[in-house]
Amino acid sequence: MASASGSPVRVRFCPSPTGNPHVGLVRTALFNWAFAKHHQGSGAQFVFRIEDTDAARDSEESYAQLLDSMRWLGFDWDEGPEVGGPHAPYRQSQRMDIYEDVAGKLLDAGHAYRCYCSQEELDSRREAARAAGKPSGYDGHCRALTDAQVEEYRAQGREPIVRFRMPDEPITFTDLVRGEITYLPENVPDYGIVRANGAPLYTLVNPVDDALMEITHVLRGEDLLSSTPRQIALYKALTELGVAKETPVFGHLPYVMGEGNKKLSKRDPQASLNLYRERGFLPEGLLNYLSLLGWSLSADRDVFTIEEMVAAFDVADVQPNPARFDLKKCEAINADHIRMLDVKDFTERCRPWLQAPAAPWTPEAFDEAKWQAIAPHAQTRLKVLSEITDNVDFLFLPEPVFDEASWSKAMKEGSDALLRTAREKLDTADWTSAESLKEAVLAAGEAHGLKLGKAQAPVRVAVTGRTVGLPLFESLEVLGKETTLSRIDAALARLAA
């Protein structure tokens, strides 16, 4: 795919460094990145830009988090921070002279004008318009002020904002996701582009940067759809002034819905990207799920690699309907991606939890040989990597952490007798074979009229502290004979007490 003029695809991702990145933002980045990668063979490029003109909300900490998050997700960019490019700088706070120059050109050409209306006057006229059943947007009061009116306003000490002059005609465009859309002029009034203190607004800086960076396709959230006719009108003016080469094609991505079918907001706990990183979601698992929020590889396949997504991604296939974020499905897809890892890769990705200061065992208690032996069995059990500590803590702690509910469930009447028999059988078993250990517990169960499932529950709880966990007999083999028998003895003592 190319732009309307035939030039290569250029898309951008332009977040603001305010707070933690959220999953809706990541979905937008993903679709832009995948779109560029899909068309990379024809010269497509992905531009990463920082919109940091809001000094009250932006922070260097959030900026650093954004870059770190992009790297963690695997999003490389062709132009942007730390990479550079022909359209640098890529932080809006470093481009203020550019916006001032463009605003001046728009004023000189009559595409914009100074508005001296006070907030009280604006509110009063809007209320009157609503009462009369008319559109309540800006009414064009300052569109054609006389010199005398301007002098009077200045004498009153009024500081004007700069408004863009919208055309008095419908604006129609074809959205890549939603098809043809038309806005009537009465629904898109003149709008501010520069504050009274001279600071440029998003409504100016965003399209100006897109124009100067020659962005051909703008893929962004549905919440920005209503601003599109304003940007299209501004692009036309910028093209006349020689600032822009063409108007980009727009595609508005569907809302991501949270609990109660409300739009997922940055304040929702399940929206924070950091939460998913801390819980141990894989980037590839999270991105796989987020790609399903508005798009699909095929009707019968939910799990795929990022490479497969890139190869198949087409914005025309994005659905306009809101997509609901389902945490359980996200976890299930992440679990599939954990199982898809090479075992060596899996063992390394678990290390931040296994060897972190917050791990429940001391650093010297961690046993690399035991971890390597148990890792293939743990890999099949996890939904997220942070679950690894609860699954393998029995290997590295001096004694198991007993879950009281599990103890009560497993240690029924007669469990002490079963454990004594199991201990005898295990004492003479072959500890180099998980199958031999299974046969020992099976024999103990048969001696007490129990099937394997009932027989192994007390043994599992005695050794690991829980009724659910990794495959028992492989776990016993890794734990070793001495520790296993010692824990059965401790469980027997506890039952006797």
Buried (B, 14 or more C-beta within 10 A) or exposed (E): BBBEEEEBBBBBBBBBBBBBBBBBBBBBBBBBBBBBBBBBEEEBBBBBBBBBBBEEEBBEEBBEBBBEBBEEBEBEBBBBBEEEBEBBBBBBBEBBEBBBEBBEBBBEEEBBBBBBBEEEEBEEBBEEBEEEEEBBBBBBBBEEBEEEEBEEBEEEEBEBBBBBBBBEEEBEBEBBBBEEBEBEBEEBBBBBBBEBEEBBBBBBBBBBBBBBBBBBBBBBBBEBBEBBBBBBBBBBBBBEBEBBBBBBBBBBBBBBBBEEEEBBEBEBEBBBBBBBBEBBBBBBBBBBBBBBBBBBBEEEEBBBBBEEBBEBBEBEEBEBEBBBBBEEEBBBBBBBBBEBBEEEEBBEBBEBBBEEEEBEBEEEEBBEEBBEBBBEBBBEBBBBBBBBBBBBBBBBBEEBEBBEEBBEBBBEEEBBBBBBBBBBBBEEBEBEEBEBBBBBBBBBBEBBEBEBEBBBBBBBBBBBBBBEBBBBBBBBBBBEBEBBBEBBBBBBEEBEE
